[in-house]
Structures are given as structure tokens and as C-alpha cells.
Amino acid sequence: MTDTPLTRATSSSGYFYTFLLVAGNKSVKAATRIRNIPSFVSLFSALGTGAIVRYTKHIKPLLMAGFLIEVLGLGESSYAQSVCSFTSGH
């Protein structure tokens, strides 16, 4: 598998919980809460977006905005990983 920002973001997500426990020195309760934040936020984002679409009847601008946010998030994640690996000497 080639090393791209998308594969780095998805393949490392399985290790995030362990990373929080070991390297982040978080308690089990804190690591679980941190790991569950994306699910919690996406629930309310979906409800809000659904309400906006229902009342405005326009979905394309929201789809474009969501895509842009997703791409920027993956780019930021990839950039942060490359900067951290560059400064750590790996």
C-alpha cells in the first residue's frame, strides 16, 4: 500500500487509543472520551446539516463545504505528521 495522507490518517486511527494511554499518559476514562469526540461531534453536525437542508432546500453548498473541511483536515493531519517525523529525526 502506498503512503498517502488518506492511508496514514485511516491506518493510524486504530492505534490512537493506545497512543493516548501510553505516550499521552491519559487515564482510560480520558482516552475513551477523547477517542469518542469525533462520533459525538458528527452526530450533532449531521442533525444541524439536516435541519439546514430541510429548511433551505439546498444541499450542494453544504456538500461542497463538507468536502472542503474533510480535505483540509486530512491535509492538516498529514502536514502535522510530516513535521513531527521531521523534527524527531525519524
Summary of the structure (lengths in Angstrom):
residues: 90
radius of gyration: 16.8
end to end distance: 20.0
largest distance: 52.1
contacts: 177
relative contact order: 0.09
helix: 83%
strand: 0%
